[in-house]
Structure formats: structure tokens, C-alpha cells
Amino acid sequence: MTGRERDLRIDIPHPARVYDYWLGGKDNFEADRVAARTALEHIPEFLDYAVGNRRFLVRATRYLAAEAGIRQFLDIGTGFPTSPNVHEVAMEAAGVSRVVYVDNDVMVHSHARARLAMAPGASAVLGDLRDPDAVLRAAGEWLDLGKPVGLMFVACLHHIRDHDDPAGIVARYLEEMAPGSYLVLSHSTSDMDPERMHLSSVRAEQAGVTLVPRRRDEILKLFHGKQLIDPGLVLVSNWRPEIGDARHNADRAWAYGAVAAL
């Protein structure tokens, strides 16, 4: 079975659709809902993770657009374009931006293209983040990679197995980023409860979903020594929280996030 044939199957859960269910979306199927509910039975913190991670994405995008002067964004492994998404936040903060969303799920790509049809400056690319050359080639048709880009790996690299070398994947993208670019990255962690997260990974694998939560030191290596913007690598809900952020469950959003200057 090819990767694309697998993507078209709705009887196998997909991380983007499971995540969509946790966020209260409707772009999911029964297999995704079963996987999502089963995961919450064992780790109810996943719901806080999904919400906290989404809010991290919004704050990081706003920082890049409003404070760092970034006008181009390459969002890798984006999932469904739940509002507000990168192009909406960037446009509100800076008025002008170009955004490319990349995902390997055919359904995600189809929905993204439909939703972005009337969104100026935003485009969707069907691609596998493990093939940086192909992704960058496609993104380069929409973005000027000779100028600074906000490169985003938000809640996607924990779906990449160790043998696929997630750090090496990130490094390949970084090689093509112009000076003045930024890296935004978040990743689920096993630090808070290694045993439960391990069991969750096993159950996810049995359901057809790859989940590899990693320790903070492992996640830090994904930044390849680049300068982290204050406050560094922290739980996503603790990264520059804004007034009105619901942070009462901040310690239950089991993911680290940071922004790095390249």
C-alpha cells in the first residue's frame, strides 16, 4: 500500500484528524474519534495539550509577525487549518504575509485548499516532511526562500520515529533558511509521566498512529544550538502567555515549545 492510498483510508486514524477532534472540530471520522477518546481515557491531559499547543502556535506567530518582522511562513505538518491559523494571525498582526501549509494527509490538503481559496497570501502543499527537498521545492514556488522565513514544526515531529532522524530532518530545512529566519517548534513530552506516555505510545501504534513523546533534552537538540528567544524551551502554555490565556491547566499541557532565531 502506498502512502497516498493509506492517507485516503478513513478506517485508520490520522494524527491531524485526532487533533481536530480534541479541538472540537468536525473534520474527523469514527476511527479518529475512537482513537482520540481512547487516548483521553488513559491520558486526559491530551486535551489540555491540544488547546495549549494551539495557543502557543498563535502566540509564536504573532511574535514573529509583530515583533520579529517575519512576512513569510512555512508551516510543516500543519493539520487542519483551524481558525485562527498562521495566515490569519500574521495578517492581523502585520497586514501582509505569505504562508505555505504542508501536510501529508490527502484529506487535510483538500480541506486546506478549499478553506484557503479566498485567503490572500496563503497556499497549501501536499508533502511529507521527511522529504525536505520536495517540500522546499514546492514551497519555493510561493515563498522567496532567499528572504527570512518563519519555519514552523508545531506538534508534528513526535509523529516521526527515531530511525527517520527528526533532528536530521530539521537540519535539512534549516540549511535552506535565509539569515534572519526563525524556527518555531513544539513537541509532546514524556517528562511528566514516562510510564503513562509509554503506554499511550504503544496503544497509538496499535491503532495505526505513531506517537514518540520525547524528553526535554531530546527536544532541545532539535534546535541545533540556535539562539532561543526568551523564555527558551518551556511548556507551551508558559511560552509568553498573554492576558486572557487560560493557564490554569498549564502544567497539564505536556509539550515543550520554543522559538529560535536563525
Beta strands, then each sheet from edge to edge (+ up, - down):
strand 1: 72-76
strand 2: 98-103
strand 3: 122-126
strand 4: 150-154
strand 5: 182-188
strand 6: 227-228
strand 7: 234-235
strand 8: 255-261
sheet 1: 3+ 2+ 1+ 4+ 5+ 8- 6+
sheet 2: 3+ 2+ 1+ 4+ 5+ 8- 7+
end
